[in-house]
Amino acid sequence: MATARDAIEEGLILKEKDDRITWRILANEMKKLGFVAGPMVAVTLSQYLLQVITVMMVGHLGDLSLSSTSIAISVSSVTGFTLILGMSSALETLCGQAYGAQQYKKIGTQTYTAIFSLLIVCIPLSIFWRYTGSLLLYMGQSPSISHEAGKFITWLIPALFASAILQPLVRFFQMQSMLFPMLISSILALCLHIPVCWGLVYKTGLGNVGGAVSMSFSMWLNAIFLLFYMVYSPSCEKTRAPITSEVFHGVRQFFSFAVPSAVMICLEMWSYEFVILLSGLLPNPELETSVLSVCLNTISTLYAIPYGFAAGVSTRVSNELGAGNPKGAHVAVKAIMLLTVVETTIISSTVFASRHVFGYIFTNEKEVVDYITKMAPLICLNIIMDGLQGALSGVARGVGWQHLGAYVNLAAFYLVGIPVAALLGFRTSLRGEGLWIGILVGATIQVTLLGVVTICTNYEKQAMKARERFIEEECTLEEN
């Protein structure tokens, strides 16, 4: 083992004579990032559209079905799907660095560990979902909405377990830059979801429950396709691993990365949902809630782009650090920030230019559309902040600094953003604008703090830590 450690240190000490990052190097890195980010944008958007299409289908059954399904989708996202997504992001550090270090069998083992751990987590979550209807009734929702929402989320429980398998598999392929299987399975699941959802909602008498069943079916279809591809495809041969006791030995390490990963992602998403709840307490709550919901849906849909960028940079950074190439990780960070500036400029400019008409995508009410037009500059600023934080969060996950990201989000949104939102929303005449300004203040602080963390990162030290962790794991396995 001493020889391996010496080789690692020697590899990290050796540097190229010319450390300058030229435009040619950046352009080459941007191509690598785009190769990962582009398909991941499509994968993320396809998975998100499952919920959107379900709400659209069920919405035509009536106001009760629309409102109860929207609440159920929101609750399931906050208490389940977002949590599973966040915890599975731990593999962006573990599998990404293992792939860079050419520890290929570890990738398969860590993926099995993640699936096992997340399935265990789903058990208490599913019990909570089972009693969601009673909880909503206790919180003051109308009995009819509570009953229908509880029924919908109960039938959505199979989708929760599907997500526990699907999300680790997505990271398994993402960290190896094997994007074609994910792209095909996500698009296929989305295409099949449309007729299946339509048939179950309108032709079987299931109503809104048919939407939940169709979501579960589509997510299981996606998960099973990727699982079969992983097990039987020759392209996964070097990263497949047998299911041994090592899968269970890695549970503790997985949770050490998964918990801060989940906290990092959930704290931000929950803050937006909290602002929507606050808008219901303002004068004219129907108008305020409708407008802020449109704003949230807009940035949530557009967030597929920065999330794809984040996936790209976390893959590149973790691969390079695992391979003992800190300069490569540094180049990836500079390249993604340049791409992000270009992307946010284009998207925010497009939204601002269409500010007078894009509200009609969601509603025909002129009062709501005019309010959305007024909110457009704030939405554009939020798009810019989301793009920057998405890239910086991807860097943090690639390095393995999820715990710092969790602290940053806690401080930015819950110590500053939400209090400022409440102050401006309820103590000034800004109302809904004040709520959104507060959340924008939190996002700005988040980007600033993540930027400081990224600038201060010592990539040589992080590469050494990644390789030392693999050596310690090998020693532990040999002892066992």
Secondary structure in CASP SS format (residue, H / E / C, confidence):
PFRMAT SS
TARGET T0000
AUTHOR 0000-0000-0000
METHOD secondary structure of the structure
MODEL  1
M C 1.00
A H 1.00
T H 1.00
A H 1.00
R H 1.00
D H 1.00
A H 1.00
I H 1.00
E H 1.00
E H 1.00
G H 1.00
L H 1.00
I H 1.00
L C 1.00
K C 1.00
E C 1.00
K C 1.00
D C 1.00
D C 1.00
R C 1.00
I C 1.00
T C 1.00
W H 1.00
R H 1.00
I H 1.00
L H 1.00
A H 1.00
N H 1.00
E H 1.00
M H 1.00
K H 1.00
K H 1.00
L H 1.00
G H 1.00
F H 1.00
V H 1.00
A H 1.00
G H 1.00
P H 1.00
M H 1.00
V H 1.00
A H 1.00
V H 1.00
T H 1.00
L H 1.00
S H 1.00
Q H 1.00
Y H 1.00
L H 1.00
L H 1.00
Q H 1.00
V H 1.00
I H 1.00
T H 1.00
V H 1.00
M H 1.00
M H 1.00
V H 1.00
G H 1.00
H C 1.00
L C 1.00
G C 1.00
D H 1.00
L H 1.00
S H 1.00
L H 1.00
S H 1.00
S H 1.00
T H 1.00
S H 1.00
I H 1.00
A H 1.00
I H 1.00
S H 1.00
V H 1.00
S H 1.00
S H 1.00
V H 1.00
T H 1.00
G H 1.00
F H 1.00
T H 1.00
L H 1.00
I H 1.00
L H 1.00
G H 1.00
M H 1.00
S H 1.00
S C 1.00
A H 1.00
L H 1.00
E H 1.00
T H 1.00
L H 1.00
C H 1.00
G H 1.00
Q H 1.00
A H 1.00
Y H 1.00
G H 1.00
A C 1.00
Q C 1.00
Q C 1.00
Y H 1.00
K H 1.00
K H 1.00
I H 1.00
G H 1.00
T H 1.00
Q H 1.00
T H 1.00
Y H 1.00
T H 1.00
A H 1.00
I H 1.00
F H 1.00
S H 1.00
L H 1.00
L H 1.00
I H 1.00
V H 1.00
C H 1.00
I H 1.00
P H 1.00
L H 1.00
S H 1.00
I H 1.00
F H 1.00
W H 1.00
R H 1.00
Y C 1.00
T H 1.00
G H 1.00
S H 1.00
L H 1.00
L H 1.00
L H 1.00
Y H 1.00
M C 1.00
G C 1.00
Q C 1.00
S C 1.00
P H 1.00
S H 1.00
I H 1.00
S H 1.00
H H 1.00
E H 1.00
A H 1.00
G H 1.00
K H 1.00
F H 1.00
I H 1.00
T H 1.00
W H 1.00
L C 1.00
I H 1.00
P H 1.00
A H 1.00
L H 1.00
F H 1.00
A H 1.00
S H 1.00
A H 1.00
I H 1.00
L H 1.00
Q H 1.00
P H 1.00
L H 1.00
V H 1.00
R H 1.00
F H 1.00
F H 1.00
Q H 1.00
M C 1.00
Q C 1.00
S C 1.00
M C 1.00
L C 1.00
F H 1.00
P H 1.00
M H 1.00
L H 1.00
I H 1.00
S H 1.00
S H 1.00
I H 1.00
L H 1.00
A H 1.00
L H 1.00
C H 1.00
L H 1.00
H H 1.00
I H 1.00
P H 1.00
V H 1.00
C H 1.00
W H 1.00
G H 1.00
L H 1.00
V H 1.00
Y H 1.00
K C 1.00
T C 1.00
G C 1.00
L C 1.00
G C 1.00
N H 1.00
V H 1.00
G H 1.00
G H 1.00
A H 1.00
V H 1.00
S H 1.00
M H 1.00
S H 1.00
F H 1.00
S H 1.00
M H 1.00
W H 1.00
L H 1.00
N H 1.00
A H 1.00
I H 1.00
F H 1.00
L H 1.00
L H 1.00
F H 1.00
Y H 1.00
M H 1.00
V H 1.00
Y H 1.00
S C 1.00
P H 1.00
S H 1.00
C H 1.00
E C 1.00
K C 1.00
T C 1.00
R C 1.00
A C 1.00
P C 1.00
I C 1.00
T C 1.00
S C 1.00
E H 1.00
V H 1.00
F H 1.00
H H 1.00
G C 1.00
V H 1.00
R H 1.00
Q H 1.00
F H 1.00
F H 1.00
S H 1.00
F H 1.00
A H 1.00
V H 1.00
P H 1.00
S H 1.00
A H 1.00
V H 1.00
M H 1.00
I H 1.00
C H 1.00
L H 1.00
E H 1.00
M H 1.00
W H 1.00
S H 1.00
Y H 1.00
E H 1.00
F H 1.00
V H 1.00
I H 1.00
L H 1.00
L H 1.00
S H 1.00
G C 1.00
L C 1.00
L C 1.00
P C 1.00
N C 1.00
P H 1.00
E H 1.00
L H 1.00
E H 1.00
T H 1.00
S H 1.00
V H 1.00
L H 1.00
S H 1.00
V H 1.00
C H 1.00
L H 1.00
N H 1.00
T H 1.00
I H 1.00
S H 1.00
T H 1.00
L H 1.00
Y C 1.00
A H 1.00
I H 1.00
P H 1.00
Y H 1.00
G H 1.00
F H 1.00
A H 1.00
A H 1.00
G H 1.00
V H 1.00
S H 1.00
T H 1.00
R H 1.00
V H 1.00
S H 1.00
N H 1.00
E H 1.00
L H 1.00
G H 1.00
A C 1.00
G C 1.00
N C 1.00
P H 1.00
K H 1.00
G H 1.00
A H 1.00
H H 1.00
V H 1.00
A H 1.00
V H 1.00
K H 1.00
A H 1.00
I H 1.00
M H 1.00
L H 1.00
L H 1.00
T H 1.00
V H 1.00
V H 1.00
E H 1.00
T H 1.00
T H 1.00
I H 1.00
I H 1.00
S H 1.00
S H 1.00
T H 1.00
V H 1.00
F H 1.00
A H 1.00
S C 1.00
R C 1.00
H C 1.00
V C 1.00
F H 1.00
G H 1.00
Y H 1.00
I H 1.00
F C 1.00
T C 1.00
N C 1.00
E C 1.00
K H 1.00
E H 1.00
V H 1.00
V H 1.00
D H 1.00
Y H 1.00
I H 1.00
T H 1.00
K H 1.00
M H 1.00
A H 1.00
P H 1.00
L H 1.00
I H 1.00
C H 1.00
L H 1.00
N H 1.00
I H 1.00
I H 1.00
M H 1.00
D H 1.00
G H 1.00
L H 1.00
Q H 1.00
G H 1.00
A H 1.00
L H 1.00
S H 1.00
G H 1.00
V H 1.00
A H 1.00
R H 1.00
G H 1.00
V H 1.00
G C 1.00
W C 1.00
Q H 1.00
H H 1.00
L H 1.00
G H 1.00
A H 1.00
Y H 1.00
V H 1.00
N H 1.00
L H 1.00
A H 1.00
A H 1.00
F H 1.00
Y H 1.00
L H 1.00
V H 1.00
G H 1.00
I H 1.00
P H 1.00
V H 1.00
A H 1.00
A H 1.00
L H 1.00
L H 1.00
G H 1.00
F H 1.00
R H 1.00
T C 1.00
S C 1.00
L C 1.00
R C 1.00
G H 1.00
E H 1.00
G H 1.00
L H 1.00
W H 1.00
I H 1.00
G H 1.00
I H 1.00
L H 1.00
V H 1.00
G H 1.00
A H 1.00
T H 1.00
I H 1.00
Q H 1.00
V H 1.00
T H 1.00
L H 1.00
L H 1.00
G H 1.00
V H 1.00
V H 1.00
T H 1.00
I H 1.00
C C 1.00
T C 1.00
N C 1.00
Y H 1.00
E H 1.00
K H 1.00
Q H 1.00
A H 1.00
M H 1.00
K H 1.00
A H 1.00
R H 1.00
E H 1.00
R H 1.00
F H 1.00
I H 1.00
E H 1.00
E H 1.00
E H 1.00
C H 1.00
T H 1.00
L H 1.00
E H 1.00
E H 1.00
N C 1.00
END
